[in-house]
Amino acid sequence: MRTAALGSTGIRVPILAMGAASLGSIYHPVSQRQADDTVAAALAHGVNYFDVAPYYGYTKAEIALGQALRGVPRASYTLATKVGRYGDSDWDFSAAATRRSVKESLARLGTDYIDIIQCHDVEYGDRAQLINEGLPALRDLRAQGVVRHIGITGYQLDFLEPLAVEQQVDTLMAYCTYTLQDRRLGMVAQRLNAAGIGVLNASPLGMGLLTANGAPGWHPAHQRVQQACRQVAQLCREFGENIARVALQFALATAARQGIASTVIGTASAENMLDNVAWCEQPLNGELLAHIDALLAPVLNIGWDILPGNGGKASK
Ligand SMILES: NC(=O)c1ccc[n+]([C@@H]2O[C@H](COP(=O)([O-])OP(=O)(O)OC[C@H]3O[C@@H](n4cnc5c(N)ncnc54)[C@H](OP(=O)(O)O)[C@@H]3O)[C@@H](O)[C@H]2O)c1
């Protein structure tokens, strides 16, 4: 797996990383066996960056990831988790909650340090509390070696970019903003790099929007965006292609020149992980991409204003 520098962290990350939200059963029920197999498939192919959060499946994803990583040498992978979001509409960036959250994540993940600790979906929390309590608490933990680097995550780039620069965080991860349908992260990532901030692109399949199965029922995208993506899926079928493959290849093929270090894809399937790894090295179909660009032009960069809140809804 090719690697890239993550901003000024000194960490080299695989260009394809594993998002472990899926292990919290947010898309479909996932067993520990599936989690183990997916993580093993990832590690076997150099996908050794894992992103997770307490919110995903209300801690289920962290527990499953921690279990799957048991026995794997700690220095052989990079672990990113989050603080601050604990429910669909539940944020707490207080110092006490931040410290408690890190401590609990360490226990669930079976480690004594977190490589990248990220403030989760910061645009929906209390900004003053984040700046005056949450981030200082994380800086203290960094000084103690409990966390190595500090980042923020979210969706609203016009909120994230100035906050990241002002607070001099190490990383910024945005989701659903560098895909076939929405390319806005590509417009800000270079500026973030220039400020020494490493950029991660989460959800290259648009949280399922750019898969053959289509978006899950809770997906916040506008109906006309969802309809256009269904047309793209149909077009891909006519070309004998898989929309997920084209979507991932688009994100990967253009990430480096946009200033994106790694693309964080979510799967709870070892088979899909192996496909994703293989697709990294295969060429993007330029003719098909030109047709897709034409189909998506009317909905390009159209985002949403409502809060997606599936992350806690773990299926039993
Ligand atoms: N605010 C935040 O910080 C934030 C927000 C969103 C995401 N993230 C991070 O980014 C990660 C990725 O996002 P995501 O999982 O929501 O969205 P995503 O990666 O865009 O899409 C995940 C969906 O794609 C499917 N999929 C993956 N590989 C596939 C393949 N080869 N063929 C067909 N379908 C495939 C998965 O199903 P299967 O499980 O069946 O493969 C799942 O339904 C998350 O796990 C999380 O770590 C962070």
The ligand as an SDF file (V2000), in Angstrom:
LIG
                    3D

 48 52  0  0  0  0  0  0  0  0999 V2000
  -17.7670   13.0200   11.4650 N   0  0  0  0  0  0  0  0  0  0  0  0
  -16.8460   12.1200   11.2740 C   0  0  0  0  0  0  0  0  0  0  0  0
  -15.8120   12.1510   11.9130 O   0  0  0  0  0  0  0  0  0  0  0  0
  -17.0680   11.0370   10.2620 C   0  0  0  0  0  0  0  0  0  0  0  0
  -18.2320   11.0140    9.5020 C   0  0  0  0  0  0  0  0  0  0  0  0
  -18.3700   10.0020    8.5690 C   0  0  0  0  0  0  0  0  0  0  0  0
  -17.3910    9.0220    8.4390 C   0  0  0  0  0  0  0  0  0  0  0  0
  -16.2960    9.0530    9.2280 N   0  0  0  0  0  0  0  0  0  0  0  0
  -15.2500    8.0110    9.1510 C   0  0  0  0  0  0  0  0  0  0  0  0
  -15.1060    7.5960    7.8120 O   0  0  0  0  0  0  0  0  0  0  0  0
  -15.3560    6.2030    7.7180 C   0  0  0  0  0  0  0  0  0  0  0  0
  -15.9770    5.8780    6.3850 C   0  0  0  0  0  0  0  0  0  0  0  0
  -17.2790    6.4400    6.2810 O   0  0  0  0  0  0  0  0  0  0  0  0
  -18.5870    5.5560    6.1030 P   0  0  0  0  0  0  0  0  0  0  0  0
  -18.3050    4.1540    6.4550 O   0  0  0  0  0  0  0  0  0  0  0  0
  -19.6750    6.2270    6.8350 O   0  0  0  0  0  0  0  0  0  0  0  0
  -18.9290    5.7590    4.5720 O   0  0  0  0  0  0  0  0  0  0  0  0
  -18.2930    5.2070    3.1850 P   0  0  0  0  0  0  0  0  0  0  0  0
  -16.9150    4.7020    3.4010 O   0  0  0  0  0  0  0  0  0  0  0  0
  -18.4970    6.2620    2.1830 O   0  0  0  0  0  0  0  0  0  0  0  0
  -19.2860    4.0300    2.8110 O   0  0  0  0  0  0  0  0  0  0  0  0
  -19.4950    2.9230    3.6230 C   0  0  0  0  0  0  0  0  0  0  0  0
  -20.4860    2.0230    2.9240 C   0  0  0  0  0  0  0  0  0  0  0  0
  -19.8800    1.5370    1.7290 O   0  0  0  0  0  0  0  0  0  0  0  0
  -19.9420    0.1240    1.7030 C   0  0  0  0  0  0  0  0  0  0  0  0
  -18.7400   -0.3740    1.0190 N   0  0  0  0  0  0  0  0  0  0  0  0
  -17.4410   -0.2680    1.3920 C   0  0  0  0  0  0  0  0  0  0  0  0
  -16.6320   -0.8750    0.5050 N   0  0  0  0  0  0  0  0  0  0  0  0
  -17.4460   -1.3680   -0.4650 C   0  0  0  0  0  0  0  0  0  0  0  0
  -17.2170   -2.1160   -1.6440 C   0  0  0  0  0  0  0  0  0  0  0  0
  -16.0030   -2.5000   -2.0270 N   0  0  0  0  0  0  0  0  0  0  0  0
  -18.2850   -2.4730   -2.4090 N   0  0  0  0  0  0  0  0  0  0  0  0
  -19.5380   -2.1030   -2.0280 C   0  0  0  0  0  0  0  0  0  0  0  0
  -19.8300   -1.4060   -0.9180 N   0  0  0  0  0  0  0  0  0  0  0  0
  -18.7810   -1.0530   -0.1390 C   0  0  0  0  0  0  0  0  0  0  0  0
  -20.0460   -0.3150    3.1400 C   0  0  0  0  0  0  0  0  0  0  0  0
  -20.7570   -1.5290    3.2580 O   0  0  0  0  0  0  0  0  0  0  0  0
  -20.0570   -2.9150    3.7380 P   0  0  0  0  0  0  0  0  0  0  0  0
  -19.7830   -2.7900    5.2080 O   0  0  0  0  0  0  0  0  0  0  0  0
  -21.0940   -3.9300    3.4130 O   0  0  0  0  0  0  0  0  0  0  0  0
  -18.8080   -3.0580    2.9360 O   0  0  0  0  0  0  0  0  0  0  0  0
  -20.8700    0.8150    3.7550 C   0  0  0  0  0  0  0  0  0  0  0  0
  -22.2430    0.5840    3.5580 O   0  0  0  0  0  0  0  0  0  0  0  0
  -16.2150    5.8690    8.9270 C   0  0  0  0  0  0  0  0  0  0  0  0
  -16.1170    4.4950    9.2640 O   0  0  0  0  0  0  0  0  0  0  0  0
  -15.6230    6.7740    9.9710 C   0  0  0  0  0  0  0  0  0  0  0  0
  -14.4610    6.1800   10.5080 O   0  0  0  0  0  0  0  0  0  0  0  0
  -16.1140   10.0470   10.1280 C   0  0  0  0  0  0  0  0  0  0  0  0
  1  2  1  0
  2  3  2  0
  2  4  1  0
  4  5  1  0
  4 48  2  0
  5  6  2  0
  6  7  1  0
  7  8  2  0
  8  9  1  0
  8 48  1  0
  9 10  1  0
  9 46  1  0
 10 11  1  0
 11 12  1  0
 11 44  1  0
 12 13  1  0
 13 14  1  0
 14 15  2  0
 14 16  1  0
 14 17  1  0
 17 18  1  0
 18 19  2  0
 18 20  1  0
 18 21  1  0
 21 22  1  0
 22 23  1  0
 23 24  1  0
 23 42  1  0
 24 25  1  0
 25 26  1  0
 25 36  1  0
 26 27  1  0
 26 35  1  0
 27 28  2  0
 28 29  1  0
 29 30  1  0
 29 35  2  0
 30 31  1  0
 30 32  2  0
 32 33  1  0
 33 34  2  0
 34 35  1  0
 36 37  1  0
 36 42  1  0
 37 38  1  0
 38 39  2  0
 38 40  1  0
 38 41  1  0
 42 43  1  0
 44 45  1  0
 44 46  1  0
 46 47  1  0
M  CHG  2   8   1  16  -1
M  END
$$$$
